[in-house]
Amino acid sequence: MSEPPPRVLSASNAPIFFSFFTWGFGTGAQNLGRPLFALAVTGNVFLVGVLIAVNAIPRFFTGPLTGYLTDRLGRKPLIMLGPAIRGATNFGQVFADDYVTFLVLEVIGQIGVAMWATSSNVLLSDVTTTANRGRVLALRQMSMRLGFVAGPLVGGVLAAVYGLPALFLLNGISKVVIVLTVLFLVKETRPRAASTPALAAPSGEPRPRRAFSLRPFRDRAFVALAFASAGGAVAQAGVMQTLIPAHARLSIGADETAVGFLISLAALAAFLAAFPNGIIMDRFGRKVSLVPALALLGAASFLLGIGDAYVVLALVVVVQGVGGSMAMTGTHAYAMDLAPADGRGAFLGMVMAAQSVGAIAGPAIAGALYEFVSPLSAFVAIGVLLVTSAVLMAALGRETAGPRRVVVEGELAE
């Protein structure tokens, strides 16, 4: 009989959530500094979008590879290696003074981001069940969003006083803190069975470990999940990280502190929405949260296109924050529900690849439309994409939790 999963809400797991907070704190500062640096050295919104889009390319390849390695080597080594790579590139960006140097360092750093995102997701999947996964991921979301609130606020002040390089130094230091926390305070969570060369088949004969396969793409639920993950990434990378900072600077004339406040406001809204959303997902199902979340993000994008005042932007980013929180938690919980126990890392790595497609396409398309067509066209295009993702999830996705949960052949009871 397998051992029961650890109690995630116990005090012994506080270091895990502290690591998520610290990641959000440093990344929140980076999300403020990245577009403002690109805009400052180029004056071109399209190049801002290119920077954000190119960042996601390493994640497309690194996510699946990291997932596979977590099944082979364990979760903890990858969880430490990711922040180490990201932090090293951050320290290099402190001294970068041109677009190309900054872009190259950012691309390398995104390898570490993909390692962290994938391996930490696998760790949480190890220690949760369908019954509590929504609430646990909500706590993860709250930890990160609290960091996202504090990071841009502190970073905006530092940037105003010391310049944008201070933001990259802050992010680098935060990643060092994460590596030390995981090294000394976080335990390995890879199931014992996964450490053996083979798993036992139902007949008692050994069977090879589940390797990378495109088989999940034949499952309609996975296709719906892939579109939802990509849509959520478009909203985050295309809107929050690309369009909102540039739009606030160019259309309204907001300074670094004011832009940082907008990003922090969205994070605060996400923080407040996270746990109620987790309860809803566990009690009523993932789709009850995911479909409205994607629709809400689509509506926010449409509204951002017609907002021409700082107060309007502030109100709409609150909607964006709530929808983003619901979408991120929902897609991650849905992916963990669908992931097979004997190949969890590899499966979640493929989901990361789908998410990366949205993170690549969203900023590039949004930046090009904003720069070469009109600001409104960029926001409307993303809004249409998000509403389409909501429709696909409603039509193709099967429920994996709550009273309407659909149990398919081969799914393990929890």
Residue pairs with C-beta under 8 A, 6 or more apart in sequence:
2 191
2 193
3 192
5 126
5 127
5 128
5 129
6 12
6 13
6 127
6 189
7 13
8 16
8 124
8 127
8 128
8 132
8 136
8 139
9 136
9 139
13 127
15 181
15 182
15 185
15 186
16 123
16 124
16 186
17 139
17 140
17 143
18 143
18 181
19 120
19 178
19 181
19 182
19 186
20 120
20 140
20 143
20 144
20 147
21 143
21 144
21 146
21 147
22 147
22 174
22 177
22 178
22 181
23 83
23 116
23 144
23 147
23 174
23 175
23 178
24 143
24 144
24 145
24 146
24 147
24 148
24 151
24 267
25 147
25 148
25 150
25 151
25 154
25 174
26 90
26 147
26 151
26 170
26 171
26 172
26 173
26 174
26 175
27 147
27 148
27 151
27 171
27 174
28 147
28 148
28 149
28 150
28 151
28 152
28 155
28 263
28 264
28 267
29 151
29 152
29 154
29 155
29 158
29 167
29 170
29 171
29 174
30 90
30 151
30 167
30 168
30 171
31 148
31 151
31 152
31 240
31 241
31 263
32 151
32 152
32 155
32 156
32 159
32 167
32 245
32 256
32 259
32 260
32 263
33 155
33 159
33 164
33 167
33 168
33 171
34 51
34 52
34 106
34 241
35 48
35 51
35 52
35 241
35 242
35 245
35 246
36 159
36 164
36 245
36 249
36 256
36 259
37 102
37 164
38 47
38 48
38 51
38 99
38 102
39 45
39 48
39 245
39 246
39 249
40 164
41 97
41 98
41 99
41 102
42 48
42 99
44 371
45 242
45 246
45 250
45 367
45 370
45 371
46 367
46 368
46 370
46 371
46 372
47 99
47 367
48 242
48 245
48 246
48 363
48 367
49 238
49 242
49 363
49 364
49 365
49 366
49 367
49 368
49 370
49 371
50 363
50 364
50 367
51 99
51 102
51 103
51 106
51 363
52 237
52 238
52 241
52 242
52 359
52 363
52 364
52 367
53 237
53 359
53 360
53 361
53 362
53 363
53 364
53 367
54 103
54 106
54 107
54 360
55 106
55 107
55 110
55 237
55 359
56 110
56 233
56 237
56 356
56 359
56 360
56 363
57 107
57 110
57 356
57 360
58 107
58 108
58 110
58 111
58 114
59 110
59 111
59 113
59 114
59 117
59 352
59 353
59 355
59 356
59 359
60 353
60 356
60 357
60 360
61 353
62 110
62 111
62 114
62 115
62 118
63 114
63 117
63 118
63 349
63 350
63 351
63 352
63 353
63 355
63 356
64 212
64 346
64 349
64 350
64 352
64 353
65 349
66 78
66 82
66 114
66 115
66 118
66 119
66 345
66 349
66 352
67 118
67 119
67 122
67 344
67 345
67 346
67 347
67 348
67 349
67 350
67 352
68 211
68 212
68 345
68 346
68 349
69 78
69 345
70 78
70 118
70 119
70 122
70 190
70 345
71 190
71 194
71 209
71 343
71 344
71 345
71 346
74 188
74 190
74 195
75 119
75 120
75 122
75 123
75 126
75 188
75 189
75 190
75 345
76 182
76 186
76 187
76 188
76 189
78 115
78 116
78 118
78 119
79 115
79 116
79 119
79 120
79 123
79 182
79 186
80 179
80 182
80 183
81 112
81 115
82 112
82 113
82 114
82 115
82 116
82 117
82 119
83 112
83 116
83 175
83 176
83 178
83 179
83 182
84 112
84 175
84 179
85 108
85 109
85 111
85 112
85 115
86 109
86 110
86 112
86 113
86 116
86 171
86 175
87 112
87 171
87 172
87 173
87 174
87 175
87 176
87 179
88 109
88 112
88 172
89 105
89 106
89 108
89 109
89 112
90 109
90 168
90 169
90 171
90 172
90 175
91 168
91 169
91 172
92 105
93 102
93 105
93 106
93 165
93 168
94 165
94 168
94 169
94 172
95 165
96 102
96 105
96 168
112 175
114 352
114 356
116 178
117 352
118 345
118 348
118 349
118 352
119 345
121 332
121 335
121 336
121 348
121 352
122 344
122 345
122 348
123 189
124 136
124 137
124 140
124 332
124 336
125 133
125 336
125 339
125 344
125 348
126 189
126 190
126 191
126 344
127 136
127 189
128 136
128 137
128 336
129 414
130 337
130 400
130 401
130 405
130 414
131 282
131 401
131 414
132 282
133 281
133 282
133 333
133 336
133 337
133 401
134 277
134 278
134 279
134 280
134 281
134 282
134 286
134 289
134 329
134 333
134 401
135 275
135 278
135 279
135 282
136 278
137 278
137 329
137 332
137 333
137 336
138 274
138 275
138 277
138 278
138 279
138 281
138 329
139 274
139 275
139 278
140 329
141 270
141 271
141 274
141 278
141 325
141 328
141 329
142 271
142 274
142 275
145 267
145 268
145 270
145 271
145 274
145 325
146 267
146 271
147 267
148 263
148 264
148 266
148 267
148 270
148 271
149 264
149 267
149 268
149 271
150 264
151 170
151 264
152 259
152 260
152 261
152 263
152 264
152 267
153 260
153 261
153 264
154 170
155 166
155 167
155 170
155 260
156 256
156 257
156 258
156 259
156 260
156 261
157 257
157 260
158 166
158 167
158 170
159 166
159 167
159 256
159 257
159 260
160 255
160 256
160 257
164 256
191 341
193 199
193 342
194 209
194 342
197 209
198 206
198 207
198 208
198 209
199 206
199 207
199 209
199 342
200 206
200 207
201 207
209 342
209 343
210 340
210 342
210 343
210 346
211 343
211 346
212 346
212 350
213 346
216 222
216 338
216 347
216 350
217 223
217 226
219 338
220 396
220 397
220 398
221 338
221 396
221 397
221 398
221 400
222 338
223 392
223 396
224 392
224 393
224 395
224 396
224 397
225 331
225 334
225 335
225 338
225 351
225 354
225 393
225 397
226 351
226 354
227 354
227 388
227 389
227 392
227 393
228 290
228 294
228 327
228 330
228 331
228 334
228 389
228 392
228 393
228 397
229 331
229 335
229 351
229 354
229 355
229 358
230 354
230 355
230 357
230 358
230 361
230 389
231 294
231 297
231 327
231 358
231 385
231 386
231 388
231 389
231 390
232 293
232 294
232 297
232 324
232 327
232 328
232 331
232 355
232 358
232 389
233 355
233 356
233 357
233 358
233 359
233 362
234 358
234 359
234 361
234 362
234 366
234 382
234 385
234 386
235 297
235 300
235 301
235 320
235 323
235 324
235 327
235 362
235 382
235 386
236 324
236 328
236 359
237 358
237 359
237 362
237 363
238 358
238 362
238 363
238 365
238 366
238 382
239 297
239 300
239 301
239 304
239 320
239 362
239 366
239 379
239 382
240 263
240 266
240 317
240 320
240 324
241 363
242 362
242 363
242 366
242 367
243 304
243 366
243 367
243 370
243 375
243 378
243 379
243 382
244 259
244 262
244 263
244 304
244 313
244 317
244 320
245 259
245 262
245 263
246 370
247 304
247 313
247 370
247 375
248 254
248 258
248 259
248 262
248 310
248 313
249 259
251 308
251 375
252 308
252 309
252 310
252 313
254 262
254 310
258 310
261 314
262 313
262 314
262 317
263 317
265 314
265 317
265 318
265 321
266 317
266 318
266 320
266 321
266 324
267 321
268 321
269 317
269 318
269 319
269 320
269 321
269 322
269 325
270 321
270 322
270 324
270 325
271 325
272 322
273 321
273 322
273 325
273 326
274 325
274 329
277 289
277 325
277 326
277 329
277 330
278 329
280 288
280 289
281 288
281 289
281 329
281 330
281 333
281 401
281 402
282 401
282 402
283 402
284 402
284 403
285 399
285 400
285 401
285 402
285 403
285 404
285 405
286 330
286 333
286 334
286 337
286 397
286 399
286 400
286 401
286 402
287 393
287 394
287 397
287 399
288 402
289 326
289 329
289 330
290 326
290 327
290 330
290 331
290 334
290 393
290 397
291 390
291 393
291 394
292 326
292 390
293 323
293 324
293 326
293 327
293 330
293 390
294 323
294 327
294 386
294 387
294 389
294 390
294 393
295 386
295 387
295 390
296 319
296 322
296 323
296 326
297 320
297 323
297 324
297 327
297 386
298 382
298 383
298 384
298 385
298 386
298 387
298 390
299 319
299 383
300 316
300 317
300 319
300 320
300 323
300 383
301 320
301 379
301 380
301 382
301 383
301 386
302 379
302 380
302 383
303 312
303 316
303 319
304 313
304 316
304 320
304 379
305 375
305 376
305 378
305 379
305 380
305 383
306 376
307 313
307 316
331 351
331 355
333 401
334 397
334 400
335 347
335 348
335 351
336 344
336 348
337 400
337 401
338 347
338 400
339 347
339 348
340 347
340 410
341 412
362 382
362 385
365 378
365 381
365 382
366 378
366 379
366 381
366 382
367 378
369 377
369 378
369 381
370 377
370 378
398 406
398 408
399 405
399 406
400 406
407 413
